[in-house]
Amino acid sequence: MVVVEPSALGGSLHTQRAMLRRLLKDVEDERGSEEHGLFVAVTTLHGVSEGKVRSGTGSVAFSINFKCIVLRLLKNEVIEAVVTDVGATGFHAACGPIGIFVPRTEMQGFEFKLGPSAEYNKWTDISASVIDPNALVRLKVLVSKWMPEGRTFRAIGTLNGDMLGRVYEGDMHGDVVGQDHEEEDDHEDAMKR
């Protein structure tokens, strides 16, 4: 239900703009729901009811059916996230507005290295992969939970599994450090001959 104040009412086009502005504001304020996920953007309107005047206020209420893009992390989904904080118990990352924690128990083979200050803390493994603040990582979601007080989701992830870990942006393959490219290199050598 979208409520338009009397001061925003006018001609047909003016009222439609007021309805759309109010819908966008309401969606932004609502942020998301446990059932649907986080609201990212309204994409299409599928119908607007006749307005009903609310007694006493003069405002008009419209029922609007719409579609929007949502973000919701699912169990076992593989995503890329940016590391925001690194500590001895694990690291925090963000996938859009959703915070993800990866505990040390979900990072087999990694060792914590304490830096002179928090922004220099890092996790490293034997393949020279470094997870530090602002690193891009590929991880798997173990659990995602709706947090009603903040109207958002929080998640726990893991780096344990194939193709998970630090992603180096300059790598044209989008691969995780330590992957073996011998087959591709052999194929490229054969193509040069």
Secondary structure, DSSP 8 states (H G I E B T S, - for coil): -EEE-GGG--SHHHHHHHHHHHHHHHHHHH-EETTTEEEEEEEEEEEE---EE-TTT--EEE-EEEEEEEE---TT-EEEEEEEEEETTEEEEEETTEEEEEEGGGSTT-EEE--SSGGG-EEE-TT--EE-TT-EEEEEEEEEEEETTTTEEEEEEE--STT-EEE-TT-TT--BTT---HHHHHHHHHHH-
